[in-house]
Amino acid sequence: MADTSSLCPTDGLNQKFVLVTDERGRKSVRVSDTLTEEDLSSPILIKVNVDDMCTIIYEGSDGEQDLGLSFAERVNYFFRTLCLGYQDTLTHIIGVCHLRIHYHQ
């Protein structure tokens, strides 16, 4: 997570990390050849413990959208819903989230 109290050591640091998509739709980060030690001299990210949030999600008690299902059951439900072509239902359930599942038989 970004440390909002830290100052970035150089201008345009974000432009040295470019998100790219390959021919199979996989996303990755391309790091610029111009990245320097100075660019990385000051930490601008912090560690955030999310164990409690993960526990809540896995226990299926993360809110109104849990459908009364465990986390694994919801993942399977969303997968089956999308693969069976009920995309409107899935879009309604997950709202603004974008889910891409590449189903290969």
C-alpha positions, 0 to 999 in steps of 0.5 A: 500500500502507498505510504501517504506520508513519504515523499517520492525521491524522484519525479515521474517514478510511476512512469518507470513502471508500465503495465503491459498485456501479452498476447494471452491476456496476461498482465505484467509490469515492464520496468524502465531501463532508466530506473536508478538507485536514487529512484528506489532510495526511499521506501514509498510503500508500507506493509499492511496486515490483512490477515483479519480481512482474509479470515472474514472472507474465508469464513463467509462473513464478509457482508451482504454479498456472501449469498450465504455461501462460503468463500470457496462456494462463492468462487465456484458459483461465480465461475459456473454462472459465468461459464453458463452464460449468466453474465448479467447475474454475475455483473449484478452481484460483483458490481463494478469489479471486472472478472475474467475467467478463461475457461479451457476445456 
